[in-house]
Amino acid sequence: MTKSNKGAVVITGTSTGIGRAIALKLTEEGYRVFAGVRTEKDAEALKQVVSGDLTPIIMDITKVEEIKSASEFVSLAISAEGLFALINNAYTGFDGPLECIPIDDIRRNFEINVIGQIAVTQAFLPMLRKTKSRIINISAICGRFALPYRALLSTSKIALEAITDSLRMELRSSGIEVLSILPEGIITPEQADKVEADGKKVLANMSPEMKAIYGKNFQVCIEESVQGNRTTGLPSEKVTDAILKALEAPKPRRQYFVVRSPWKWKLYALYKRLVTHQYFYDNLFKD
C-alpha cells in the first residue's frame, strides 16, 4: 500500500449513503482512507468499487472493543505518517411521534448519534494530536432547530453541535481544528428505503387513538423525507465537496452549511422562534 500525498483519514459509517460517497471521493482525491463498516460483507462490498488507497475497518461505534481494535489497527498502519483527519459520519435515525417510539429505539439513537461519536473521538485523539489535525462531524441542518416527528435526529444533531463547540475550545491548545458539516436533505436512495420502511412500521404499531392524533401529519412527514432522499434532495457531491474544502482549508470555518439557500434556513429558524408553536406546526403541515 503506497503512502498517500494528502494524508490518512478515518471515516465512520461508510457502508452506504453519504458515508460511502465520502470514502470514495476522498480516495479518488488522493487521501489514504480507513473506512469504518459494521460487517465483513460491507467491507467486501466497499472493496469491490474502490481502486485507490482505501482500507475497510470493522468498527461498530456502539462497541468499545471494536473501536479500540480499529484505532490500534490504524495506529500501526499509519506509523510515522500520522492521522490527518477523523470524519464522524455514522448515525441512525428514528422518525415518529416521541410518544410512539419505543424506549429501546430512543436509547439506541443516542448510543449511536451521540455517545458513539464521543467514543470514536476519544480513541483517535492521540493520533490526531500528534499531527495537529482536524475532526469533522457530519451534523445536519436540524442541528440548528428541532422539527416535529424528527425529535430524535434533531436532538442528537443539536447535541453533536454542542460537542463540536466544546471540543473546538478544549482542543485549541493541541492545534486540532474541530468543525461540523450541516447538510439539508441529501439524495440517498438507501436512506429513502429505510425511512419508508421505518415509517410504515411506526404507523402500523400506533393504536387507533395515536393514529387519530398523529397519523395524517406523520404520513406527510414520511412522504416528504422519502421524496427528498429519492429525488428532490441535494446530490451527495455537495457534501463531499464541502468536506474537501474543510480538509484542505488552511483555517477551516467552524460550520459548513450544505444547503440551497443559507438565507432561507436562517429566516426559517427565525420564523420558528417568532411565531407560536401551534402556528408553526399548522403551517408546516397545511394542505
Residue pairs with C-beta under 8 A, 6 or more apart in sequence:
1 32
1 53
1 55
2 53
3 32
3 81
4 30
4 31
4 32
4 53
5 30
6 29
6 30
6 31
6 32
6 84
7 31
7 32
7 81
7 82
7 83
7 84
7 85
7 131
7 133
8 31
8 32
8 33
8 34
8 74
8 77
8 78
8 81
8 82
8 83
8 84
9 26
9 31
9 32
9 33
9 34
9 83
9 84
9 85
9 86
9 87
9 247
10 34
10 36
10 57
10 70
10 74
10 83
10 85
10 86
10 87
10 124
11 19
11 22
11 23
11 26
11 33
11 34
11 35
11 36
11 87
11 89
12 19
12 36
12 59
12 61
12 87
12 88
12 89
12 90
12 116
12 120
13 19
13 36
13 61
13 89
13 90
13 91
14 20
14 22
14 23
14 35
14 36
14 37
14 46
14 56
14 89
15 37
15 38
15 39
15 42
15 45
15 46
16 188
16 190
16 191
17 188
17 190
17 191
17 236
18 89
18 138
18 183
18 186
18 188
18 236
18 239
19 35
19 36
19 89
19 90
20 46
21 236
21 237
21 239
21 240
22 87
22 89
22 239
22 240
22 243
23 33
23 35
23 46
23 50
23 54
24 49
24 50
24 54
25 237
25 240
25 243
25 244
26 33
26 240
26 243
26 244
26 247
27 33
27 50
27 52
27 53
27 54
28 52
29 244
30 52
31 53
31 84
31 247
32 53
32 55
32 78
32 81
33 52
33 53
33 54
33 55
34 54
34 55
34 57
34 70
34 74
34 77
35 46
35 54
35 55
35 56
35 57
36 56
36 57
36 58
36 59
36 61
36 70
36 90
37 43
37 46
37 56
37 57
37 58
37 59
38 58
38 59
38 60
39 58
40 58
42 56
43 56
43 57
43 58
46 54
46 56
47 54
47 56
55 77
57 70
57 73
57 74
58 66
58 69
58 70
59 66
59 67
59 69
59 70
59 120
60 66
61 67
61 90
61 112
61 116
61 117
61 119
61 120
62 108
62 111
62 112
62 115
62 116
64 119
67 119
67 120
67 123
68 123
70 123
71 123
71 124
71 127
74 83
74 124
74 127
75 127
78 127
82 127
82 130
82 131
82 133
83 124
83 127
83 128
83 130
83 131
83 133
84 131
84 133
84 134
84 247
85 128
85 133
85 134
85 135
85 136
85 247
86 120
86 121
86 124
86 128
86 133
86 134
86 135
86 136
87 135
87 136
87 138
87 243
88 117
88 120
88 121
88 135
88 136
88 137
88 138
88 160
89 138
90 112
90 116
90 117
90 120
91 112
91 113
91 138
91 156
92 108
92 109
92 112
92 113
93 109
93 150
93 152
93 153
93 191
93 194
93 195
93 198
94 101
94 105
94 106
94 108
94 109
94 152
94 153
94 198
95 149
95 150
95 152
95 153
95 195
95 198
95 199
95 202
95 218
95 221
95 222
95 225
96 149
96 198
96 199
96 202
96 218
97 149
97 202
97 210
97 213
97 214
97 218
98 151
98 152
99 210
99 214
100 202
100 205
100 206
100 210
100 214
101 152
101 202
105 152
106 152
109 152
109 153
109 156
110 152
110 156
110 159
113 152
113 153
113 156
113 157
113 159
113 160
114 156
114 159
114 160
114 163
117 137
117 160
117 163
118 163
121 135
121 167
125 171
125 176
127 133
128 134
128 135
128 176
129 171
129 174
129 175
129 176
132 174
132 175
132 176
133 176
133 177
134 176
134 177
134 178
134 179
134 246
134 247
134 252
135 164
135 167
135 171
135 176
135 177
135 178
135 179
136 179
136 180
136 181
136 243
136 246
136 247
137 160
137 163
137 164
137 178
137 179
137 180
137 181
138 180
138 181
138 183
138 239
139 157
139 160
139 161
139 164
139 180
139 181
139 182
140 153
140 157
140 182
140 183
140 184
141 182
141 183
141 184
141 257
141 259
141 265
142 150
142 153
142 154
142 157
142 158
143 154
143 157
143 158
143 160
143 161
143 180
143 182
144 158
144 161
144 182
144 265
144 269
145 154
145 268
145 269
145 272
146 154
146 155
146 158
147 154
147 284
148 217
148 221
148 281
148 284
149 214
149 217
149 218
149 221
150 221
160 180
161 180
164 178
164 179
164 180
167 178
168 177
168 178
168 179
168 254
171 178
177 251
177 252
179 246
179 252
179 253
179 254
179 255
179 256
180 254
180 255
180 256
181 239
181 242
181 243
181 246
181 255
181 256
181 258
182 255
182 256
182 257
182 258
182 259
183 234
183 238
183 239
183 242
183 257
183 258
183 259
184 233
184 234
184 258
184 259
184 260
184 265
185 225
185 228
185 229
185 232
185 233
185 234
186 228
186 229
186 233
186 234
186 235
186 236
186 238
186 239
186 258
187 228
187 229
187 230
187 231
187 233
187 234
187 235
187 236
188 229
188 233
188 236
189 229
189 230
191 229
192 225
192 226
192 229
192 230
195 222
195 225
195 226
195 229
196 222
196 226
199 218
199 219
199 221
199 222
199 225
199 226
202 218
203 211
203 215
203 218
203 219
206 214
206 215
216 285
217 285
220 285
221 285
234 258
234 259
234 260
238 258
239 258
242 256
242 258
243 256
245 252
245 256
246 252
246 253
246 256
257 265
259 265
271 280
272 280
